[in-house]
């Protein structure tokens, strides 16, 4: 959700010389991909020696992005020309995906610690097209978990085709957008929409709304939804942070129970990109993500500026729902909470600290086990420390 910051960060990038001292042999088959918790993960080969699994994220605008600790493996030296520069790029011999060389051989990197610009940014290894130079056809066959880059292709049977619209800076493509008319419904409530979304495979939602039109706000207010609070909500009193599910009708396909989100005031995709999308008369409302796209085999036809979808036969489960109604960091500090859920009703608040769960110290519980605790349907007892003292929360 912080991808719109990348063009701004590009202004700070410094070119450095580098070479690779690869330690990991390349994968024998570089065409595999997988969908893990509504994110595409694919192997990327650097300098024909190192294979790294990366998040494929169409919302990233810098091609190849690594945490600094990994990127520095490819740097002979790091030259900083401006005090405080936190982002730079490294030139390598080659970066390839799906057995094909990409049109850019730069690795961008940022410090491993979080950058507090509009909020903490967790950076994973990320790969994306460089839109300014990419003119090939990128094919994602989710049924067979295969990825390929082609020069030409035929239109698949039963395909639905949407134009890819690109935000442009000085005639250079910088970000992909798509207009997909759809009808949202929940029970007896429905809304026909005709909006413009940034195509963002890094978003693990159906769509994430940053600039909701009035009719969409009204629709969501009339259906069941979670109200969520995090630390930015206190700083931005007009912010909406909502989570909800809808059935989505994208003729001729209907997608049931698609989880979507509101996240307003913290950022605006409309403000960020409106001036770079010429002659567009539809609202830019946010991003279109993987909980919709995973239902289709997907072709990004940069040669003809098209998004091509065909129904997928394979189904990919989503991350289990959080049944506790709150989230903690590694030290147990509550960083996010649903304000219309049981834990909040029992007095749990942001910045409270979870000490134990069912008698186990939170800091002794593995990250994997914590995810299981969040999603369990069994009774859990949470010992929590707050400014008022210690209390127990029962879920």
TANOR-V811858 format. One line per field, one symbol per residue. phi: phi as a letter, one per 20 degrees, with the letter a starting at -180 (. if undefined). Layout:
phi: ???
//
This chain:
phi: .dffffgffffefcfceabddfddffffcedfbbdclmcecbfcddllcddcfcfecfeedcncccggfefffddfbcddecgnfdcbccedfacccmmcffebcddebcgfffddedrfdeddfccbfeffdecdddddeffdlccbdcecadfffmfdccfeddfcdlmdfcaecbdcfbdebbmeebbecbddcffbfeeecfbdedcffgffgffffedgbeedccffffecfefdcccbcbedddgedddeleecbdbdmfbcffffdgfddeldddfedqcdcffeffecfcceeffclcddccfeefddfeggffeenbccefenffdbbeedcffffeofcgmfcfecclnefgfeeffffffffgdfeefcddecdcfepdbdddd
//
